[in-house]
């Protein structure tokens, strides 16, 4: 069983500081939804309002269609996994997992049986009688998930649970979490500042900045079609040009910069102040001859081997550094430092965007 979550005009104030500003989002039952943003953007505050540890200052939160106003955390169909996991070091693993069932008065035999079922599900079938100190970081993560699932929540809330793990283990646990979510069908709400986690695991992502939700979309759409400069800059890398829009027409526009006129897609609201043109390094091409669309003369200043690709840094005449990513396919030709090239990009792969949606 799972439940959907609706936030309607939700605000949260701490004194004069507004931590969450007019959040509106509907999360579907069984969805893996991530709130993504930098520290202090309000994402954990949203999680704690959903869980009942904080009451919203304004607005309404509904879980499964029911208004949660006045409902304490233990009265909500949610389970929260904290960043530090909070496992009990003096209990064997099966007792850690079944602790919530013990509180509910379930007898020992039934608790033990349920704990073993969950250990089987998270691929730790032989861990029941082990102690927490005997487990690796990834195994502890899976025990925390099993413990949360033991009370059969309709919504699982995860507050940056992978942040303390090393890179390889984080990547492994992304796949584990996604697989567990699919097997159980429970709605997952995941909090992270790591774009890789959000893009790899989520059905949809809500990107946040300064207490506001900037964009809600699929990972592919967030990356390929950001709605503003904050989303474009926070999710992935970009070459950024400042300038002014000229001759907008049919969703495209010219963009006058100190390096000449460029052309790109025109985003909504990109006709005021603070607009910039964004193009990703993987869409930036280096050529030896002039004449390509959106061509800027550059001089190669640095070459960085990144494994799957090679990042070529090049300076334009105004001192701006542009980055082009060359795929490491074994046959790639990489220019030498000091080489003269032209950086270019297809207008369809670049966007002219406004700044972030900030408090008015």
Secondary structure, 3 states (H helix, E strand, C coil): CCCCEEEEEEEEEECCEEEEEEEEEEECCCCEEEEECCCCCCHHHHHHHHHCCCCCCEEEEEECCEECCCCCHHHCCEEEECCCCCCCCCCEHHHHHHHHHHHCCCCHHHHHHHHHHHHHHCCCCCCCCCEHHHCCHHHHHHHHHHHHHHCCCCEEEEECCCCCCCHHHHHHHHHHHHHHHHHHCCEEEEEECCHHHHHHHCCEEEEEECCEEEEEECHHHHHHCCCCHHHHHHCCCCEEEECEEEEEECCEEEEEECCEEEEEEECCCCCCCCCEEEECHHHCEEECCCCCCCCEEEEEEEEEECCCEEEEEEEECCCCEEEEEEECCCCCCCCCCCCEEEEECCHHHEEEECCCCCCC
